[in-house]
């Protein structure tokens, strides 16, 4: 079975998203974070469902969308998945994405 791992970087992004949204509404912030995590559960069955990022041709790095957010993940050779980050759609991924070697 495929396992999903959240990197420290991805956890940092989730905290920042929560903190930003919670300034207006903590209940909605919790819901958004919960839904982002829930969205990644599909990867256990359909790991290649996300769009492959062409900026990293030698890596199997893909992206799922949730609202205004891009969930970027790496499919490792053993088929496990690392969530690399959750980025707002307005951000430049090349600038913010820290690819784990």
Phi and psi in degrees as a GROMACS rama.xvg file:
@    title "Ramachandran Plot"
@    xaxis  label "Phi"
@    yaxis  label "Psi"
@TYPE xy
-69.5865  134.748  UNK-2
-110.518  143.824  UNK-3
-109.689  127.77  UNK-4
-117.915  133.672  UNK-5
-96.1761  118.313  UNK-6
-70.2704  162.981  UNK-7
-57.9154  -38.39  UNK-8
-62.6957  -43.5012  UNK-9
-67.3386  -36.515  UNK-10
-64.5195  -36.8969  UNK-11
-62.6751  -43.3661  UNK-12
-64.1765  -41.2258  UNK-13
-61.3954  -42.6179  UNK-14
-60.9086  -43.2446  UNK-15
-65.1174  -39.9817  UNK-16
-62.8516  -46.5215  UNK-17
-58.7837  -49.2893  UNK-18
-60.1042  -41.0364  UNK-19
-65.2978  -49.5478  UNK-20
-68.1331  -35.8795  UNK-21
-67.7298  -16.1251  UNK-22
-59.2894  -31.5231  UNK-23
-97.7365  -40.6831  UNK-24
-160.736  107.234  UNK-25
-65.2615  -35.8202  UNK-26
-63.3612  -44.8488  UNK-27
-66.6371  -39.0924  UNK-28
-58.7179  -45.2539  UNK-29
-62.1879  -41.6337  UNK-30
-63.7417  -44.6895  UNK-31
-61.0416  -47.3498  UNK-32
-62.3965  -43.622  UNK-33
-60.2226  -42.512  UNK-34
-69.4685  -34.9095  UNK-35
-63.2498  -47.3316  UNK-36
-62.6996  -43.6412  UNK-37
-60.1769  -38.8621  UNK-38
-59.3815  -35.1306  UNK-39
-72.4006  -17.1993  UNK-40
-61.5012  -26.1828  UNK-41
-62.4508  -23.9103  UNK-42
-66.4822  -22.3242  UNK-43
-63.184  -30.141  UNK-44
-103.587  -38.605  UNK-45
-125.906  72.1705  UNK-46
-64.7117  -25.8934  UNK-47
-97.3464  16.6562  UNK-48
-66.2722  -28.495  UNK-49
-75.578  158.542  UNK-50
-69.8109  129.827  UNK-51
-74.4705  130.199  UNK-52
-80.4919  119.59  UNK-53
-74.805  -15.7479  UNK-54
-70.1275  -12.341  UNK-55
-129.741  67.9762  UNK-56
-63.2107  -23.8881  UNK-57
-90.9942  2.15967  UNK-58
-125.101  149.837  UNK-59
-92.4299  70.4074  UNK-60
-102.494  128.156  UNK-61
-131.138  171.832  UNK-62
-139.7  131.927  UNK-63
-106.582  151.158  UNK-64
-107.144  140.753  UNK-65
-140.543  108.318  UNK-66
54.9075  -125.173  UNK-67
-88.1986  8.25267  UNK-68
-110.962  147.976  UNK-69
-112.907  121.279  UNK-70
-97.2077  111.517  UNK-71
-102.107  132.35  UNK-72
-141.064  157.958  UNK-73
-116.208  128.236  UNK-74
-91.6529  116.108  UNK-75
-81.9544  161.608  UNK-76
-54.7216  -29.9971  UNK-77
-85.7131  8.88499  UNK-78
79.5155  -5.89798  UNK-79
-68.4828  163.758  UNK-80
-124.838  133.949  UNK-81
-107.124  123.399  UNK-82
-80.9168  117.8  UNK-83
-87.1242  -30.1562  UNK-84
177.543  165.068  UNK-85
-127.444  112.119  UNK-86
-118.895  140.406  UNK-87
-65.3826  145.329  UNK-88
-59.2588  -22.2463  UNK-89
-80.4217  -13.6084  UNK-90
-80.768  148.181  UNK-91
-80.2518  110.738  UNK-92
-60.1772  -39.5968  UNK-93
-58.6683  -35.0576  UNK-94
-76.4947  -36.9216  UNK-95
-101.441  -23.4655  UNK-96
-75.2916  122.039  UNK-97
-104.412  105.668  UNK-98
-83.2886  128.192  UNK-99
-84.4862  129.627  UNK-100
